[in-house]
Amino acid sequence: MTIAELKGTIRKEIKERIKGLPTAYCMEADLDIQQQVLDLPQWKDAKTVMGFISAFGEPDTWPLLMAAWKAGKRVGVPRCLADGIMKVYQIDSKEDLETGAYGIREPKQTCPEIPGEEIDFALIPCVTCDEAGNRLGHGKGYYDRYLKAYSKNMFTCMVCRRALMVESVPMDSHDKKADMWIADRRACIDSLEEVRKDD
């Protein structure tokens, strides 16, 4: 089986896992992930942060964007363009978003672009990851291309619910790791079976 085929198999597996995640677990996990991000010195020191609008079972990032605004940070999120290219645009509220490519909420075309060189901290989504920090995205290559161009200028942090992590993610030569990854701590996952019993 090729790496591309392995990745496709893992994506299908994760989609099925997402369907089975209890709401209570997701809420607990997301709060834990959010707090870990907020505690990072790199987050605290950043003047310009790149976030993302959660979709497809990703941790809820909206509280982080709100915290960034409250702290006086400039906030940008990606907009997907043609040929696997994305750019980051400044948003100041939900009113700056519209439904874009793949049904994801993206900045409106009227939002100002934030050059990649000006981003201090980037929050990175994934379909899944492993404990070595290997990332599996949706297969379009947007983040890999963007991080290849700009990751030297910013601190990158990948977030993933631990229940969606896998033992090993197959990697191609063009795949990019983040500087660090954050998942909900083991206490959350230990209680997952009890939560499922309660649902």
N, C-alpha and C positions, 0 to 999 in steps of 0.2 A: 504493500500500500504506500502511495506517495505521501509526502508531507501535506500536500494540498488535500488529499483524501482524508488523512488523519484529522486535519483541522476541521473539515466538514463534518466528520463523525462526532467530534467533540462538541461542535456548535449545536448539533441536533440533540445531543445528550443534555447540554446545559438548558436548552429551551424547555425540555421536559422537566428538568429539575425546578426551573422557575415556576412552572405551573403548580408544583406541589409545595411551594414555600408558604408556611403559615403567615398570615398578616402580622401576628404578634411578634414572630421572630424577625421579620423584615424591619419592623419599627424599632425593635431593640437593637438590632445589628446596625441600622443606619444611624441611630443616636450615638452609638459607640464609635463608629467610623468618623462621624462629624466631629466629635470631641477630640479624637486623636489628631485629626487634621488641625483643628483650632489650637492645639497645644504645641504644634511644631514651631520651633524658632524661625524656620524659613518662611512659614506662613505669616507669623507675626511681623517679620521684618519686611515682607513684600509690600511694595507700593502699587504694583500692577499684577493682578492675578488673572489667569485664564481658567475658567471653569467649564462645565458642560451641563446641558439640560438633560436630566435623567430620562432614560427610556429603556425598554427591553429588559426589565429586571435589574437595572443598575441601581446602586445606592442613591437615595434622595440627596441631591446636592443643593437644592434651593436654600435651605437654612445656611449653608456656607456662603452662598452668594449674598444673602441678606446680611450676614455677619461682616462680610468684606465691605459692603456699602456703609454699614454702621461705623466701621473702623476707618472710613475715609479712603479706602482703596479704590483704584480704578479697576473695573471688572469687565472682562471680555469673554465671549463664548464663540465657538467656531461656526462658520457658515460653509457648507459644502458647495464647491463650485465644480466646473467641468473637469473631466480627466483625472479624478482622484485628488484634486487640489482643494485645500481648505484655507480660509483666512479667518482671522479673529477680529471681531467687531465689538466695540464698547456698547454695553447695555446699562441702563440706570433703573429699570423696572421691568415688570412683565409686559408692560405696554410696548416695549421695544422688540417683542418677539412675534414671529408668525410661523405658521407651519411650512416647513421647507422640504428639502430632499428626504426621502425615505420616511416621511411623516413625522420627522423630528422638529421640535420647536427651535427656530434659529433666529438670529438677529435680522431685523428688516434691512433692506438694501440702503435705507437712509442713515443707518448707524455708522459712525466713523470707524474706520479701520484702526486697529492697534498693531503696529509693526512688531514682528516676532522678537526683534532685538530689545524691545522695551518691556517684555514680560519677565517678571521676576520669579513667579511661581505658577506652575501649570498642573491642574488636576486632570488626570488621565483616566478615561473609562476603559473597560474591557468586557468581553463576553465572559472570560475566565482568565485565571493566571495560576501559576504554581508558586511554591515557596522559594524558588530560585529567582522569582521576579520575571519569569518569561510571560509575555502577554499574548493573548489571543483576541484579536478584534473581529469585526464583522466581515473582513476579507476584502474591503475596498482600498485599503492602503492609505487612507487620508492621514491618520496619525503618524504612521511610519514615515511618510514623506515630510510631514511638518516637523517632526522631532529630529529627523536627519538634518534639516536645514537650520533649526533654531535651538535645539536642546542644550547646546553649549552655553547659551546665554541665560538659561533659566533652571530652576530646580523643579524636577518633575516627580509627581507623586501619583501612583496608580491606586485606585480604590476598588475593592471587590468584596461582596459578601462571602464570608468563609464557606458557607454551605454550597457556593457555586465554584469554589476552587477545585482544581484537579491535581493529581500527583505529578504530572509532567505535561508541559505544553511543547509540541514540536515547533522548532524555530527554523526559519529560512535566514539566509545571510543578510537580507534587507530588513528583517524584523528588529525593532528597537525596544530595548528595555527602558523602564523609568528609573530614576535615581533611587526610588524606594517604593514599596507597596504597603498599603494599609488594609487590613480586614478586621472585622469584629473579633474581639479577643475570645479565647477559648471558652470562657465562661458562658458566652452567648450560645455557642454551638452545643455545649454540654447539656443545655436545657432544652434543646430543640425537640427531642423525642417527647418530653413532658408537655411541651407546647402543643405538639401534634395531637396528643391524647385529649387535650382540652378543647381543641377545635371541633 
